[in-house]
C-alpha cells in the first residue's frame, strides 16, 4: 500500500493539561457524578483553576459557583459537562460563546440508546461545530492525566491513590473497563500517565487520541481498547507512524464474535468491521495485538526494556532442565528460533559451569548455583548474550538469599548489552518480592509463567521485524503493476456476468482462460469445436452469479456431441433455477489446471478496498486459511501476503512436486488490488475463483464482479 499524506493532527495538549476546568452540573452531593468530578479536581493535587457551574449554588467547597459558562473567568480550557442529555447541546453552545475550546461530556442517553438519543447527539455535534469546540464523549468516564494531577471525570477507579504515572498511555472505548485495567497494571508496576475514555466518539475518536499520544515524548507505549473504528485506513496510517517512532500501540480489539459485535452495538452504537481485517492491520503496522490484562502487563514490561532484538533467535537459560524444555517449546510455538550456540560460547560455558551442566541451548546451569551465590549463572547469561547466534535471552530467576546479590550483578551486566532480556519468575511474586521490585525498577521485566514470558519476547521480536520492514519499504517506492485503466461499466448497480468480469480482469493484465461465447442455436450448428477438447461449458447470465449451484456448469467435455448436450443442459438448468434470468449465451472455455487459489476483493466500509487470498477447497472453506491486504499494493507486498497462509508450502513444491510461479501469483494479486482501488467508486466486490497457479504463470478460470451505484 503506498504511503498516504499525513493528516493534520489536533493538538490536545490543553485538553490533557488544562489551565482551568469548569464543572457544569456540579453537585454538593459528593456521591453524584457532578460531586465526584469536583472532588477529583480539588482533592488530588490539580494545580489549575476549578470553576463550579450551577445556578443553584453560590459556592461549593469554598469555591465560587457560576451560573453558566459565559460567567466563568479565563483561562478555562475544558468544560466537564455532567448534565442530563437534553441540556448538553446548550452547554456546548455556551463553550463556544465563552471561548472554551474543549468539552468533556460525561452524560449518557445519546446514540447508545437510539431514537431520541441519536437526535440529541446530532444536536451536540452541530453545536460543537458551530462553536469550534472539540468534544470527548458523550457517555464517557473522562480523562486522567496522572503526570500533572488532572483527574477530569468520575468513577471509583479515578479516585484510587494507587494509580501511578509511567511511560504508558491508554485510550479506551469502555471507560469503566479500561480504567480498571489501568489500575491493575499499576498494581503490577506498569504506570500509565494518561487514560482517556472516548465514549460515543461524537467528535474526537479513539484514533484522534492515539494519534496525539504517540507523538508525545513522555509516552512510549499506547494501549487502545477498541470495539471498532470508523476509519480503518487511518488506523493503518497511525500504525505506520508508530513504527516510524518506534512506539508500540497495544491494540485490544473486542466485539470479534457475532455475540460480541451485537454487544458492542448496544453498548455504544458502534459497528465493527470483520475481525480478520483488524488483525491484518495489526500485522502490518506498529500495532501489537493483546487479548487480556496479562498480555497488556507483560508486553508493556517487555517494551519498557527499550531494546529491540535484531532477529528471532533466543538463548534460554535456567537452573532446571524441565523449565528449559518448557521455555524452548513455547519459543518454537511463538515462531522464535532456538539456535545452536557457537563453539566459543559452549567452551566458555564449560569453563564456567559445573561439568554436569548442559551447555547447549537451552542451557541448564543446574541447582549448583546455590553453591556460588549464582555467580556462575550470571556469568553464563553474560556469555550467552555475547553469542553472535543469539538476539535475545529469556532466563529463569534463582530463588533464595543469593537472588538479591545476583539481581544487582545482573543489572550491571545488562547495561553493557543492547540485547533484550526477559526473566521468567519462578515462584509466587511475594517470594523474594524485593528482588522482583529491584529488577523491574531497573527495566528488567520479571514475568510469571513460561508461556507469558515467551509471548512478551515474541511481541518484541515481531515489532522489531515490522519496524525493519517498514524502514526498507520506506526506501522502496510503490511500483504499480500497470497504469490505471478506463473501464466501460454499466451505470446501474448489479452483478456482471463471468465473461464481462474476466474482460475487466484482462484489462488489468490478469491472465484469463481462452473462451468463446455462442448462443445455443450457434452451438447446435457447430461442425467442430472452437477450442481443443476437453472444454468447460457454462451459462453466461448476470442474473445467475453462482452457476454451479444452479447446475449451469459442465467440466471436462470431451467431444462435439457432448458439447452440444452440455449446452442444452446448462440452459435448461438456468431456466429452471431462475425463469426470469437474462441468458446472454453459453461459454465454451479451455480447461485449466494447477493449484487452485481464490482471490477476492471488497470495498469494505471501514477499511476501504481490500484483497483476500487463500488456497482453494478445504483450505478456505473449512480451515479459513486466508490472508488480507489493503489495496492498492505492489507485488512485493503481495509476496508477503502469500507467505502468511499456512498452506504456502504447497506453492514452493511439496513432496517432490515442482515449485509453482509465486512471482506470477504475486503480480496477479497486485493487479486485482489496483482494479478494486482504481475503481472503488463503482466496484463493490471481485471474486476470482479459481485462480490456477502453475509452474509457469497463473490463469483465472472464473470471475465475478459486483458493481455499486
TAQUIFEN-V290684 format. One record per residue. N is the residue number from 1. RES is the residue in one letter. OMEGA is omega in whole degrees, 0 to 359 (999 if undefined). NEAR is the number of other ideal C-beta (glycine too) atoms within 12 Angstrom. Layout:
n->[N N]
res->[RES RES]
omega->[OMEGA OMEGA]
near->[NEAR NEAR]
//
This chain:
n->[1 2 3 4 5 6 7 8 9 10 11 12 13 14 15 16 17 18 19 20 21 22 23 24 25 26 27 28 29 30 31 32 33 34 35 36 37 38 39 40 41 42 43 44 45 46 47 48 49 50 51 52 53 54 55 56 57 58 59 60 61 62 63 64 65 66 67 68 69 70 71 72 73 74 75 76 77 78 79 80 81 82 83 84 85 86 87 88 89 90 91 92 93 94 95 96 97 98 99 100 101 102 103 104 105 106 107 108 109 110 111 112 113 114 115 116 117 118 119 120 121 122 123 124 125 126 127 128 129 130 131 132 133 134 135 136 137 138 139 140 141 142 143 144 145 146 147 148 149 150 151 152 153 154 155 156 157 158 159 160 161 162 163 164 165 166 167 168 169 170 171 172 173 174 175 176 177 178 179 180 181 182 183 184 185 186 187 188 189 190 191 192 193 194 195 196 197 198 199 200 201 202 203 204 205 206 207 208 209 210 211 212 213 214 215 216 217 218 219 220 221 222 223 224 225 226 227 228 229 230 231 232 233 234 235 236 237 238 239 240 241 242 243 244 245 246 247 248 249 250 251 252 253 254 255 256 257 258 259 260 261 262 263 264 265 266 267 268 269 270 271 272 273 274 275 276 277 278 279 280 281 282 283 284 285 286 287 288 289 290 291 292 293 294 295 296 297 298 299 300 301 302 303 304 305 306 307 308 309 310 311 312 313 314 315 316 317 318 319 320 321 322 323 324 325 326 327 328 329 330 331 332 333 334 335 336 337 338 339 340 341 342 343 344 345 346 347 348 349 350 351 352 353 354 355 356 357 358 359 360 361 362 363 364 365 366 367 368 369 370 371 372 373 374 375 376 377 378 379 380 381 382 383 384 385 386 387 388 389 390 391 392 393 394 395 396 397 398 399 400 401 402 403 404 405 406 407 408 409 410 411 412 413 414 415 416 417 418 419 420 421 422 423 424 425 426 427 428 429 430 431 432 433 434 435 436 437 438 439 440 441 442 443 444 445 446 447 448 449 450 451 452 453 454 455 456 457 458 459 460 461 462 463 464 465 466 467 468 469 470 471 472 473 474 475 476 477 478 479 480 481 482 483 484 485 486 487 488 489 490 491 492 493 494 495 496 497 498 499 500 501 502 503 504 505 506 507 508 509 510 511 512 513 514 515 516 517 518 519 520 521 522 523 524 525 526 527 528 529 530 531 532 533 534 535 536 537 538 539 540 541 542 543 544 545 546 547 548 549 550 551 552 553 554 555 556 557 558 559 560 561 562 563 564 565 566 567 568 569 570 571 572 573 574 575 576 577 578 579 580 581 582 583 584 585 586 587 588 589 590 591 592 593 594 595 596 597 598 599 600 601 602 603 604 605 606 607 608 609 610 611 612 613 614 615 616 617 618 619 620 621 622 623 624 625 626 627 628 629 630 631 632 633 634 635 636 637 638 639 640 641 642 643 644 645 646 647 648 649 650 651 652 653 654 655 656 657 658 659 660 661 662 663 664 665 666 667 668 669 670 671 672 673 674 675 676 677 678 679 680 681 682 683 684 685 686 687 688 689 690 691 692 693 694 695 696 697 698 699 700 701 702 703 704 705 706 707 708 709]
res->[X X X X X X X X X X X X X X X X X X X X X X X X X X X X X X X X X X X X X X X X X X X X X X X X X X X X X X X X X X X X X X X X X X X X X X X X X X X X X X X X X X X X X X X X X X X X X X X X X X X X X X X X X X X X X X X X X X X X X X X X X X X X X X X X X X X X X X X X X X X X X X X X X X X X X X X X X X X X X X X X X X X X X X X X X X X X X X X X X X X X X X X X X X X X X X X X X X X X X X X X X X X X X X X X X X X X X X X X X X X X X X X X X X X X X X X X X X X X X X X X X X X X X X X X X X X X X X X X X X X X X X X X X X X X X X X X X X X X X X X X X X X X X X X X X X X X X X X X X X X X X X X X X X X X X X X X X X X X X X X X X X X X X X X X X X X X X X X X X X X X X X X X X X X X X X X X X X X X X X X X X X X X X X X X X X X X X X X X X X X X X X X X X X X X X X X X X X X X X X X X X X X X X X X X X X X X X X X X X X X X X X X X X X X X X X X X X X X X X X X X X X X X X X X X X X X X X X X X X X X X X X X X X X X X X X X X X X X X X X X X X X X X X X X X X X X X X X X X X X X X X X X X X X X X X X X X X X X X X X X X X X X X X X X X X X X X X X X X X X X X X X X X X X X X X X X X X X X X X X X X X X X X X X X X X X X X X X X X X X X X X X X X X X X X X X X X X X X X X X X X X X X X X X X X X X X X X X X X X X X X X X X X X X X X X X X X X X X X X X X X X X X X X X X X X X X X X X X X X X X X X X X X X X X X X X X X X X X X X X X X X X X X X X X X X X X X X X X X X X X X X X X X X X X X X]
omega->[182 177 176 181 180 182 177 183 174 179 184 183 182 172 182 184 186 175 178 180 173 179 184 186 180 182 174 177 184 179 179 184 179 176 177 182 179 182 179 180 185 189 184 170 179 186 182 180 178 184 175 179 175 184 181 187 173 176 178 178 178 179 176 181 187 184 178 185 180 180 184 177 177 357 173 187 185 169 174 187 179 180 173 189 182 184 187 182 177 178 177 176 178 176 180 180 183 181 177 192 186 176 178 187 179 189 173 181 182 188 182 179 179 174 182 178 177 179 178 178 177 177 178 182 179 179 180 180 182 184 182 183 174 190 168 184 356 176 180 179 179 180 179 173 185 177 186 174 178 177 189 183 179 176 183 181 181 182 181 177 180 177 184 176 180 185 184 170 181 168 186 175 172 187 182 180 184 179 176 177 179 178 178 179 179 179 181 171 180 182 183 183 183 173 183 172 188 175 183 178 176 179 179 183 174 182 175 181 181 180 178 188 183 179 184 185 181 180 180 182 175 175 179 176 189 168 178 175 181 186 181 180 177 174 180 179 180 176 177 178 178 177 180 180 185 177 181 170 180 187 181 185 176 186 187 176 179 180 180 180 177 179 179 180 181 182 185 179 185 174 179 177 180 183 182 180 175 180 176 177 180 182 187 182 180 178 181 184 172 186 180 183 180 178 183 184 183 183 177 177 181 180 178 176 183 176 177 180 178 181 186 184 188 169 183 178 179 172 182 182 181 179 179 178 180 180 179 177 183 177 181 179 181 179 177 183 173 189 171 179 180 179 179 179 181 178 179 179 177 179 187 185 178 189 181 175 174 185 177 183 5 182 175 181 179 181 180 179 178 183 179 181 176 177 180 179 176 179 179 177 179 180 181 178 181 182 181 178 186 179 184 184 166 185 176 179 176 179 175 184 183 180 180 176 178 183 180 178 180 179 177 179 186 176 183 180 175 179 180 176 174 180 175 182 193 189 180 184 181 174 188 183 180 177 178 181 181 181 184 174 179 175 170 186 176 188 181 179 182 181 180 180 182 179 178 178 179 178 175 184 182 177 179 179 181 178 180 178 180 179 179 181 177 178 183 180 176 183 176 176 177 178 176 183 174 181 176 185 175 185 186 174 177 183 173 176 182 183 180 179 180 175 177 175 182 177 179 173 179 183 178 181 174 181 176 176 180 172 179 180 178 178 179 182 183 172 175 181 177 178 178 175 359 181 171 179 183 173 175 178 176 182 177 184 183 188 182 179 179 182 186 179 172 183 174 179 195 183 187 180 179 178 181 179 179 179 178 184 183 177 179 180 180 180 176 182 181 184 183 184 174 180 183 180 178 180 170 187 171 175 180 179 183 176 185 175 180 175 178 176 177 174 186 182 180 186 180 183 180 180 178 180 175 174 184 176 186 181 180 189 185 185 182 181 182 176 186 175 183 186 359 174 182 185 179 176 180 177 177 177 182 181 183 182 183 182 183 181 180 179 183 185 188 179 175 179 183 175 182 189 180 180 179 177 179 179 180 178 179 180 174 180 178 180 182 182 181 185 182 181 181 184 178 184 170 177 176 188 7 164 182 177 184 176 177 174 176 176 177 181 179 180 179 177 179 181 172 181 999]
near->[38 25 20 18 9 14 16 9 21 26 18 35 23 26 38 39 29 37 26 35 48 49 50 46 40 44 27 24 20 20 16 21 33 36 27 34 51 42 32 43 42 28 19 26 18 31 18 27 25 40 40 42 42 36 17 18 24 14 17 30 24 13 27 21 29 31 20 28 39 26 22 36 21 18 20 34 34 47 52 54 53 43 38 23 36 19 26 43 35 28 44 44 29 33 40 27 21 33 23 43 33 44 52 56 53 44 42 32 29 38 32 33 23 17 15 16 27 21 19 34 38 23 27 43 30 22 30 35 19 17 30 21 39 34 47 49 53 50 38 48 44 48 51 47 42 38 28 27 24 41 43 51 46 41 33 18 35 40 26 23 17 18 36 23 26 33 33 44 47 54 49 44 45 36 41 27 28 44 38 28 38 47 31 27 40 31 20 33 32 41 34 47 36 45 53 49 44 46 46 43 40 43 38 37 36 45 40 34 45 48 37 34 43 39 25 28 13 26 36 33 47 47 51 50 43 46 40 40 41 29 26 39 34 29 40 40 35 44 42 34 34 39 33 22 27 24 38 46 51 48 47 36 39 32 30 27 14 13 12 19 23 17 21 29 21 18 28 39 31 33 22 34 35 28 29 29 35 37 27 38 44 36 30 41 41 42 43 43 36 36 23 19 28 25 32 43 41 41 43 45 45 46 42 34 40 22 30 30 36 21 24 30 31 46 49 47 53 38 40 31 23 18 35 33 22 27 43 32 20 31 38 22 17 27 21 38 25 34 27 19 33 22 15 17 31 25 15 24 36 23 17 29 36 23 13 13 30 29 34 27 37 42 47 33 41 31 26 24 36 21 18 23 22 37 25 35 45 37 28 47 49 31 34 45 37 24 34 19 28 39 33 44 49 54 54 44 44 45 26 23 16 27 34 24 23 38 38 24 30 37 26 17 28 31 20 16 28 18 36 39 46 51 50 42 37 31 22 13 23 12 19 27 21 18 35 32 19 25 37 33 20 26 28 41 40 46 43 27 28 35 25 36 44 40 37 48 48 35 46 45 37 34 41 34 28 32 31 21 24 28 17 15 26 17 12 16 11 23 20 26 32 24 13 17 23 12 25 14 27 19 10 13 18 25 30 35 37 41 34 32 40 37 25 39 40 26 26 41 25 39 30 34 34 24 34 27 29 31 20 30 14 18 34 18 13 23 12 16 28 23 25 18 23 23 38 38 45 45 48 42 37 29 24 33 31 23 38 23 14 26 23 39 32 32 26 19 32 19 17 25 18 23 37 29 21 36 41 23 26 38 37 21 29 38 23 17 25 23 15 12 26 19 32 24 30 45 45 41 41 27 26 31 21 30 37 32 45 40 50 37 48 34 31 33 22 31 40 33 37 44 45 40 47 40 38 30 18 15 26 26 15 12 15 21 26 33 38 42 48 43 45 36 41 29 31 27 39 37 28 30 38 43 22 27 33 19 30 30 20 28 34 20 17 15 8 6 16 17 21 32 28 34 23 34 46 36 34 46 50 42 43 52 46 43 44 45 37 30 32 29 17 29 37 28 34 47 32 46 34 35 46 34 44 27 20 17 25 42 35 46 40 39 45 38 43 31 30 22 13]
//
